[in-house]
Amino acid sequence: MFFFLYFLTLFNIVNSSNSYKAQLQQDIFSDYLPIIPESGTNLSLSLAIRAFNNIDQIDGSINMNIWLRYNWNSDISWNISNYNNISSINLNTNPDYGTFIWTPDIYLYNTAERPMTELDLPKANVYSDGYIFWSRPGLIKSTCIFNLTYFPYDQQTCKLKFGSWAYDATEIYLNDRINNSIDLDNYQEHEEWKLIDFYTKKNSIKYSCCENYYHDIEFYYTIRRKPNYYVLNIILPTFATATLIILTLLVPWNSGERISFAVTVLLSIIVFLLIVSENLPKTDSKPLLSLMIIGLIYFSLVGVMFTVIISYIHYCIKNKTIHNNRFLNYCFLKFQCVKCYITKPKYKNKVKIQEDVISMNSIKSNDSNDTLPSSPSVSSDSESISSESDYECNSEESITPVKNYIENPENNYNKNKLDLKKCKKLTLKIENIFIILFLTTFIIYCLVIFCIVPKY
């Protein structure tokens, strides 16, 4: 019996309360028009960020889940003593219902789609003194200018700009005196971005179309990218692949795999660049990650070119075709700093030949000018004839090599061939010098690149 009386009393209280609310709602809308108060209103806006659903740096847009909160004063009021001490009531704001209250026409200025269509129109909390609190949950898609200079170590500062579209500052005065205008109590952390800072700024702008000023409030927030994904999946593999170009010089040139291995390394780095380019907008900006990979491509290209040249030199040395290559002969013979030739025509031999030429010319001239004695004897004649014949034979033997040297000097010079062993040793030294220079330049490049990375 006691429980029956208890539930009956509770039912009467609830029924009585509902009847008072229904009566209050009926009295409010009996002479109410959903228009802005005649004296205008003071509006305060605040924002609760729930999560970043999608941050698209290619399109330059951010999709967010927010609660947009309105606070303003209205002409609605009542005496709570006349309605069973009811101090607040929930009233409709959706124009699709028959009865609804006026709400400020706040729009997102930097929207990336139809403004405010994804925000719900729930009921507003109306208090007896005319104060109204209205919270609108939903999704908004705003634009943002991304600065990708330090990508993937970048941070972006974006904003949400809200303001009235139809009412100027004399009708809707936006109040910026609320502390902590951005609420993060229910914020859900994003996997790729971290929210690090936020602040609010109020603007009063006079547009060229209108006489009065218009107020708007900008909610600024700074997000920083988490670079671990790009470090583990792109940066480290790319730099590790680039170092393999050094190993191409350790592959035996006669195996036929040296050049193909170098080209494979180059193509692998280009694939990483293509992966990065898919995640970047097509603008004139030069992201740090792109500069990293492009620099490694140049290093690999130099390595491929050097590998081709060295392999060609080894091939010419092995097949002894280096003597027929004018360029290589020019490099190995003409440069005084390269000591890869056996011998040149010795200076002493040249002097001796020149002396023989001079002596033979003098002999021939004397021979043509001399005359026989007028009264020689028979014995002296025979001796002179034999000596003359011996002299002529010796002269012909001496003149023959001299003539050959004078008529064909190039044949004498071409007999000096390259020392293939010394050329091979020099080629190995060039490879070692290249490895040292390449490693030194590569290390300096890495240090410079990673020093550019911002330290937050």
Helices and strands as residue ranges (DSSP letters): H 2-30, E 41-56, E 61-73, G 80-83, E 88-91, E 106-108, E 124-127, E 131-143, E 155-164, E 172-175, E 182-183, E 193-205, E 214-225, H 228-230, I 231-235, H 236-247, G 248-250, G 253-255, H 258-277, H 288-318, G 322-324, H 326-329, I 330-334, H 347-369, H 378-407, H 409-414, H 420-452
